[in-house]
Amino acid sequence: MEFKIPPPHREYTRNKLLFLLYFSENEPTPSILYDNLCQQMRKITNEKFTVISDQKFNLAFQLFKVDLPCRSLSICIKQHNGYYCCSNCLQHGKTVGGTCVYYSLDEKQPTCSRRDYIDAATEAERNQNQISVFGAHGNSPLLSLFFNAQVNCPLDYMHLCSESAIGNQKIIVFFLLFISLPLILTFGTDAIISHFMLYFVAIRVMHLYENIEDVINVKPLLDKYREDISVVYQDEKLNLYSLHAHEYLVEQVLSHGASFAHGCFGDESFLGTLKRSRTQNRRIPYQIFKSYLLRDWELNEEHTKATVNSIFIDEKIFDRSFVNLNVHHDHYNDFQLLYKIQFKEAMNENFSLYCRFQRGIVKFSSLLYSRIGSQLTNIISFKNTSCPVKKHKCFAIIIWYFHYESTNYAFIKLLICTDNVIRTTRTDELGNIAPSFIDRFYSVIDMNTSDLSIINVKHILHQCVIIPFYDLHLFSEVLCNYEHD
């Protein structure tokens, strides 16, 4: 049996294992960091099984994920602004009026096989790392765990696609996945819109795909985006390694699953937790390890064991505190009338209203919840076979939740779907591929008209984002909000 901790639980701090802590004024070598660790990991993975809490597990190594600078240090290759810095191919790179190295698409080179990689690392080791060989400047202990460096050491899409010096990465990714396309459609030129649309569709599909065929279908979009970027923006210096590395993202997703599941969001968050463990400037590693071990013990005492049902399936409505009395006053009479029509009886005096609903680990709120703040967790999509535009789902604002005869319901403001769609001026084959995905990502809603309704909470699908778009609004489902930093 194969057992994997599902996201987001595997990204939580309490489920992260701290194997090694390095503290020095000098940058470590891969041997210092990984020699002993790799020996222990090889021993564990070679065992027939490992006993943990009286349960037998067969442990296997899947991948090693870090950001680009740490990736270069760990597997002994050139940094991302050097020659031969790509571990997937043998492209040399070139400078353009400066010292920064660029990787243009017209400089085609063969891929770097595992044998090529090992040979280059061995040759660099032989000359005592004085001269790099095809970008390799040594033999990393991690290679003893990898069956293929290109597969087992993937590129971190969080830093590759959404790196920014401002704000936290979750906000930047949220902007990229939901806001960026409507914003470009509103303010961009036709050329920029047609070009950026290719990137947006490819990245959003790979972030969390519905069908593996979708990932294969968006590869031409990503390739065309890279091919045209210097022409659209009239700047050859956009061909950085970070853009070149996008060539391998599709294969990476095919090997390891959706990009959200193997990014570095949880790791960045864990590093922040460790950093906060330091309270003074003496014996810093000791402080961090002590805090980590104590916190781990406390979490083991406090937290119940998670099950598949508790993560994905179990449902409950809860929270009768923090009630927004204005919402209650504005909608209660309409609710009483609708309740009587739907259930053929009047409400009793002890009838309770609830502010929040939870399915697995995903929580939905309502207008009744006075502490909702700026969160949009009361905006939802739900199954509706009577959808007027035949999408089999509609969108709503949840007013509150209630319980009737062993079933949980939601009182909602049902929004009106339209048959409007988003289109660009692109008319080539790729321009025909992208719209089908965009129609899946966005629904055009007229928020000026609505109706009140009651639905079973089992029909609720996802939380949604609302983006103003001219005189209408775009609704986009948040299929995965597990990432954090």
ZIHU-V983900 format. One record per backbone hydrogen bond with DSSP energy under -0.5 kcal/mol. NH is the residue of the N-H (numbers start at 0). CO is the residue of the C=O. E is the energy in kcal/mol with one decimal. If there is no record, write none. Layout:
NH/CO/E
NH/CO/E
This chain:
2/0/-0.5
5/3/-0.6
8/5/-0.7
9/5/-1.2
10/7/-1.9
11/7/-0.7
11/8/-0.9
14/11/-1.7
15/12/-1.6
18/16/-0.8
32/28/-2.0
33/29/-3.0
34/30/-1.8
37/33/-3.1
38/34/-1.8
39/35/-2.1
40/36/-2.4
41/37/-2.6
42/38/-1.8
43/39/-2.2
44/40/-2.8
45/41/-1.6
46/42/-0.8
46/43/-0.7
49/56/-3.7
51/49/-0.6
51/54/-3.0
54/51/-1.6
56/49/-2.8
58/56/-0.7
63/151/-2.9
65/63/-0.5
70/66/-2.5
71/67/-2.4
72/68/-1.9
73/69/-2.5
74/70/-2.1
75/72/-0.6
76/71/-2.1
77/134/-1.2
81/78/-1.8
83/91/-1.3
84/81/-0.8
86/84/-0.5
89/109/-2.1
93/101/-2.4
95/99/-0.7
101/93/-3.5
102/238/-3.3
103/101/-0.5
106/103/-1.2
107/105/-0.9
111/87/-2.4
112/110/-0.7
116/112/-2.4
117/113/-2.6
118/114/-2.6
119/115/-2.4
120/116/-2.3
121/117/-2.6
122/118/-2.4
123/119/-2.3
124/120/-2.0
125/121/-1.9
126/122/-1.5
127/124/-1.5
128/123/-2.9
129/126/-1.5
132/135/-3.0
133/131/-0.5
135/132/-2.1
136/75/-2.1
139/137/-0.6
142/139/-1.5
143/140/-1.6
144/141/-1.9
145/141/-1.4
151/147/-3.3
152/148/-1.3
156/154/-0.8
159/155/-2.0
160/156/-2.7
161/156/-0.5
161/157/-1.1
162/158/-0.8
170/167/-0.6
171/167/-1.5
172/168/-2.8
173/169/-2.4
174/170/-2.4
175/171/-2.4
176/172/-2.8
177/173/-1.8
178/173/-0.8
178/174/-0.8
179/174/-2.8
182/178/-2.1
183/179/-2.6
184/180/-2.8
185/181/-1.5
186/182/-2.2
187/183/-2.9
192/188/-2.8
193/189/-2.6
194/190/-1.7
195/191/-3.1
196/192/-2.2
197/193/-0.6
197/194/-0.8
198/194/-0.9
199/195/-2.7
200/196/-2.3
201/197/-1.9
202/198/-2.7
203/199/-2.4
204/200/-2.3
205/201/-2.2
206/202/-1.9
207/203/-1.3
213/210/-1.5
214/210/-0.8
215/211/-1.3
216/212/-2.2
217/213/-1.4
218/214/-0.5
218/215/-0.9
221/217/-1.9
222/218/-2.5
223/219/-2.3
224/220/-2.1
225/221/-2.0
226/222/-2.2
227/223/-2.1
228/224/-1.0
231/227/-2.8
232/228/-2.1
233/229/-0.5
234/229/-1.1
237/234/-1.2
238/235/-1.4
239/237/-1.9
242/239/-0.7
243/239/-2.2
244/240/-2.9
245/242/-1.2
246/243/-1.8
247/244/-1.8
248/245/-1.4
249/245/-0.5
251/247/-1.7
252/248/-2.4
253/249/-2.3
254/250/-1.5
255/251/-2.5
256/252/-2.4
258/205/-2.6
259/206/-1.6
260/257/-1.6
261/258/-1.1
262/259/-0.6
267/263/-2.5
268/264/-2.0
269/265/-2.1
270/266/-2.3
271/267/-1.8
272/268/-1.9
273/269/-2.3
274/270/-2.4
275/271/-1.9
276/272/-0.6
276/273/-1.0
277/274/-1.2
286/282/-2.3
287/283/-2.3
288/284/-2.7
289/285/-2.6
290/286/-2.5
291/287/-2.6
292/288/-2.6
293/289/-2.5
294/290/-2.5
295/291/-2.4
296/292/-2.0
297/293/-2.4
298/294/-2.6
299/295/-2.0
300/296/-1.5
301/297/-1.9
302/298/-2.6
310/306/-1.5
311/307/-2.2
312/308/-1.9
313/308/-2.7
315/357/-1.8
317/355/-2.7
323/367/-2.9
324/322/-1.0
327/323/-1.9
328/324/-2.5
329/325/-2.4
330/326/-1.7
331/327/-1.6
334/330/-2.2
335/331/-2.5
336/332/-1.9
337/333/-2.3
338/334/-3.0
339/335/-2.0
340/336/-1.8
341/337/-2.5
342/338/-2.7
343/339/-1.1
350/347/-1.2
353/400/-2.8
354/318/-2.9
355/317/-2.4
356/363/-2.7
357/315/-2.8
358/361/-2.5
359/313/-3.2
360/310/-1.6
361/358/-2.1
363/356/-3.6
364/376/-1.2
366/397/-2.2
367/398/-1.7
368/365/-1.2
369/321/-3.5
369/367/-0.7
371/368/-1.3
374/371/-1.7
378/375/-1.6
379/377/-0.6
379/395/-2.6
380/461/-2.1
381/393/-2.2
382/458/-2.6
383/391/-1.6
386/383/-1.5
389/386/-1.9
393/381/-2.3
395/379/-2.4
396/412/-1.9
397/377/-2.8
397/395/-0.5
398/410/-3.0
399/410/-1.3
400/353/-2.4
401/408/-2.1
402/351/-0.5
403/406/-2.9
406/403/-1.1
408/401/-3.0
409/454/-2.8
410/399/-3.0
411/409/-0.6
411/452/-2.9
412/396/-2.8
413/411/-0.8
413/450/-3.5
414/394/-2.4
415/445/-0.9
415/448/-1.0
416/414/-0.6
417/443/-1.7
431/427/-0.9
431/428/-0.7
432/428/-1.1
433/429/-2.2
434/430/-0.7
435/432/-0.7
436/432/-0.8
436/433/-0.9
437/433/-2.3
438/434/-2.8
439/435/-0.8
440/436/-2.1
441/437/-2.5
442/474/-2.1
443/419/-0.5
444/442/-0.6
444/472/-3.3
445/415/-1.9
446/444/-0.8
448/445/-0.8
450/413/-2.2
452/411/-2.2
454/409/-2.3
456/407/-2.0
458/455/-2.1
459/456/-1.5
460/380/-3.2
461/380/-0.6
462/477/-0.5
463/375/-0.6
463/378/-2.0
464/475/-2.8
466/473/-2.7
468/471/-2.7
471/468/-2.3
472/444/-1.9
473/466/-3.1
474/442/-2.8
475/464/-2.1
477/462/-3.0
478/476/-1.2
